[in-house]
Amino acid sequence: MADSRLLEELAARLKAKSIYDLRQVARQVGVPRPTEGRKERITEEILNIASGKSDPASQSASGAPPKSAEYDRQLVVDILRCREINLSSFENERSGGITMQVSSSAVSNEPCEGFLYKADGVWYLNSTAGEVFVSDSFISKFSLREGDYLKGALRRKSDNGLAGLVTVSQVDGVIPEALSDRLDFESFAPTYPVKRLSATRGQNDIASRMIDLLSPVAAGQRALVVAPHGTGKTGVLKGIAQGIEKNHPEAKIIIALIDARPEEAADFKRAFSRADVLTSTMDAGARVHIKTAELALEYAKRQAELKRDVVFILDDLTKLTRAYNSGSLVASALDTSALDAAKKFISSARNTDKGASLTIISALGEGGDGIESAIYSGLKDACNMRVTLSQKLARFKVNPPIDIENTWASGDEKILSEEEQNASVAIRRKHEEGEIVIKLFESTASNGELCAALK
């Protein structure tokens, strides 16, 4: 049965569109003759496609071209997602909710989905069915890029042979034809981060409340959690991601865990309902760590090209730099090329002039061995937002062990209200009284109430 709640929400969003914008959306989702008829007819056709009652028509090259290539990309993504959900529902009803596994030799095509990547000059899909070869003809036909998330079908010549992609039905949630005019992330002009991304999950989430007031997260930042071992940096990263997921459902959250403990990777996947979590566990090796992180970053860029606010969580930058350094001839020294690669990685974060942003939030170790100290020295100034955790406060069981003096966000006056700025200054004056500051947060229900109390 079709999901009535999703369809009602889509109907309301379509009703609010002008006839011109509605036609642009209709063209992208495959409504036949999208320029004909009144709003009611076009809306009905779009909802029929979203509900699975009718199939999208291929885009026709005949007729006058549209006056503009602009359209509501997020609405198109949501329509096609709704269609996918409803078609899955219909299939489950027909089969009684039972999915049967059939050997690949018994069928001509198999459904598949996964990330597109290039290795040694050859394109592959890192899919649920294993590695799938992707022909260059698909790449050129649909202007595909590394990091695209494809859905389609594969075919195998034999049970043990390498599968090949034979059809592409979706790219990053839209039909492939919709990507003919997509933008290039590298051409986006960087602008200062000004749009706030609140990380607070509730009254008792003291760490995120402190971050919101002392080093607020903004769309497009390069943010670092600087932390000695044992101070809980992964928990802080996880809390920030959960807070943004809760407060900003429109944002796309992508998490990459590299060199992670298996139980930690499984815990992250359980903790997030809407985020995409990519992992490489501690037994995978440096090449896999680099591939996972870089593929996740390319995926984040592809999402930003759809004019979305993307939040990319990497745990962590120290581990990634170590992976880049694994080919160094001197095992105990940090190669400058590894440091340059890590700087290039985090420098991808930016707010842009296209209404999209890529925020990168990662962690950086401090006070470890010689290589870790060199990594810290080389990357500590690459951020424009920083949360510092204190080993001394952690030893004294102060939770969260945030070093207020060394926790800040560049340009926070563009993000915080005047009242919040005054409260931040007042709190910093008490930074040596760590437990008193924690009690200030614990005694108030929200940062608004805390600001009023300090005023």
Secondary structure by P-SEA (a helix, b strand, c coil): cccaaaaaaaaaaaaaccaaaaaaaaaaacccccccccaaaaaaaaaaaaaccccccccccccccccccccaaaaaaaaaaaaaaaaaaaaaaaaccbbbbbcccccccccbbbbbbccccbbbbbccccbbbbcaaaaaaacccccbbbbbbbbbcccccbbbbccccccccccccccccccccccbbbbcccbbbbccccccaaaaaaaaccccccccccccccccccccaaaaaaaaaaaaaaacccbbbbbbbccccaaaaaaaaaacccbbbbbbcccccaaaaaaaaaaaaaaaaaaaaaccbbbbbbccaaaaaaaaaccccccccccaaaaaaaaaaaaccccccccbbbbbbbcccccccaaaaaaaaaccccccbbbbbbaaaaaacccccccccccccccccccccaaaaaaaaaaaaaccaaaaaaaaaaacccaaaaaaaac
